[in-house]
Amino acid sequence: MFRKLAVAAVALAAGVMPAGAQVGIAHAADPAVLGGGSGIIVADQGICTLTTIGHDAAGRLVGLTAGHCSAAGDSITADANRDAGVVGTFAYTNADMDYAVIEFDAERVVPVNRVGNTTITDLGGPAQFPNIACKQGYTTGQTCGLAYGDVFQTNNWAWTQICVLPGDSGAPVVVGTTLVGMVNGYLYVPCLGPQLGGNMAAIIDDIDARGGVGVGFDPI
């Protein structure tokens, strides 16, 4: 039963917002400032939200977002600084847990731990009832709501009453300054139905067990 609900929610996901064209004068661009809550353009086609950014155990600059945003090998551009060009690529996508790992070009990115009204200092999860959880998304900014927790005891997912819309996929879900999940989808009606989010602790465990880019991730 849960799997059917989860798949439905992701199918109705906060989703990928089409990326609008931007015409400008070519010039040397400053590095892109990116953190959890920043808008990212995927393969010049759609916009999602970066969950978090930091370094892995090998010293690589990496980040996370929702898996349904793209596939391994696709490019990343910062929406707020498109002149910086391609700043990273998708290194790995887990379709079952709906998360993706991005490897960034450290020379083209300035990583930050605060975007908008959201600061990330720690990793944890999942959001538990009756916590108030907040997310920082590309489309709807910061919105907050009651956490219902891992209602179906799957270990991978948690439900919250947070408003999300297309473009918010991947947005960090925090309790205080602890990153507890990401936006993956919603059930029934955007901003009214509950939001489905990945359990950040389970995602980090999966990354570490898999090996490769992202192992030992530590947020900025």
N, C-alpha and C positions, 0 to 999 in steps of 0.2 A: 504493500500500500504506500509506504513512504516513497519508494523509488518512483512510482507513478506520479506522486505529488511533486517530487523534486524535479523530474524531467519536465513536467508541465510548467513549473515555475521558471525553469531555465529557458524553456521555449518561449515564454512570454517575457524574457529577460529584460532587465534594464537596458541591455542590448547595445549595439553599435550604432552610433549616430553618424550619418553620412558627413564626410569632411568637405566643407565648402572650398571652392577654389580661391586662391589668394594671389593677386598680381602685385609685384613689387620690383624695386630697383635692386639689381644684384650688388652686394657689397659684403665686406668681411663682417661676419656676425659674431656677437659675443656668445659664449657657451650658454646652453639652455639651463635654466634653473628648474629642477624637478624634485618633487617630493610626493608623499602620499596625499592624493587629492588632485594632482595635476592632470590636465587633459593630455592624452597622447593620441596621435594620429597613426593608424595602423595601415601600412602598405599603401598610403595615400588614398585610402578608401573610406575609412570610418574612424570614429573617435570613441575611445573608452577612457577610463580613469586609472591612473597608476595607484596601486595599493600602498606601496612603500618602496624605499630605495635604501641601499646600504652596501656592505661588502660581504663577500663570502670568505671562507677559510683560506682560499688561494689569493685573496686580495683583489679579486675582480669586483668592479662596480656593477651590481645587479639590482633588479627590481622585480616586483610581482604584479600581476593583474589577473583578470578573469580569463579562463581558458577559452571560452567561446568567442573571445575578441579576435583571435587569429590562430595561426599555425606556426610551427617551428620554421625559422628562416625568414619570416616576414619582417619588414623594416619598421622602425619607430621614429616618429618626428614629434617634437614638442609643439603642441598647439599654440602656446603663448610665444614661441620663438621659432617660427617656421623657417626663418632665414638660416638657422643653425644647421639645417639639412638633417640627414639621417644621423640620429644620436645613439641608436642601438638596434638590436635584432632579437627576435624571439629565439631562445635557446632550447626551450622544452615546453610542451603543452601536455597536461594531464586532462583528458576529456572526462574521465570518471569523476574526478574531484573538482573539475572545472577551474583549474588554476594554470597559470603560465609563468615561466621564469624568463626574464629579459636580461641580456648582457648589454651593458651600456659602454660607449666609448668615453672613457674617463676624461679625455681632453676636450670633449664637447659638452660635458654636463657638469653643472654645479649642484650637488645633492644637498637637500635641506630636509629638516625634520618637521617643519611647520608650513602648511599651506592653508590659507584662509584662517579659519578659527580652530583648526585641528593640528595638534602636536602629537607626534609619535615618539615615545622614549623606550617602550618595552613591548615584548611579544607575549601573548597569552591566548586564552580562549577555551571553550566558546563563551559567548555572552550568556549570562545566567539570569533567570527570573529572580527578583524583580529589578535587575539593573536597568538604568537608562543608558542606552547605547546611542551613539551618534555616528553619522557618516559624512564624508566630505567628497561630493561628487562633482564632475565636470558640469552637469546640467543643472542640478538643483542646489549646489553648494552644500552647506551644513544643514542637515535635518536630524532630529532625534526622536526616539520613541522607546516604548517598553520592550525589553528583551523577554522572549518566551523560553529561550534556551533550546537544548537539543530534545525537542518534544518526542521524537520517535527513537531516541537513544541509538543513533547510528554512529556517533562519534565524529562524523565528518561535517555536519550541518547544524545551523542554529537559525531560529526564526526571530525576527524583530519587527516592531511596528514602525518602520522607518520609511519615509517617502522616497521612492526612487523612480527615475524616468530613463528613457533611452539616452545613452551617453554616460550614465552613472556606473555601468558595469565595471567591476574591479575596485570601486571606491573603498577606501579603508573604513572599517567599522571599529570604533574605539569605545572603551569604557574609561573615562578619564583620559590618560595619555597612553594607555595600553592597547595595542592593536590586537583585537580579538577575532577579527574576521574580515571578509571582503563581500561586496555586493555581487551576487550572482543572478538573482532574478526576483520575481514577485508572483504572487498568486492572485488570479482573478482580475483585480483592478489596480492600476498603478496609483501609488500614494494612498490607497485605501486598504487593499489586501495586504497581508503580511509579506515581508521581504525575506527571501531565503539567502543565507550567506554561509560561506565556507568557514569552518573552524580553523583559525590560524595555527593553533598548536598542532592539529592533525596535518595541515599542509606542510609545516616546517619539518615534522617527523618524516613525512613522505619524501620531501626533498633530500633530507639527510640519508634516508635509506636507499634512495635511488642512486646517489653519487653524481658527480659531474658539477656543472655550473650551478651555483646556489648553495652548495653544501656548507653548513656552518654559518648561515646567513645571520648578520648582525645589523639592525637598522642604524642609520645615521643618527 
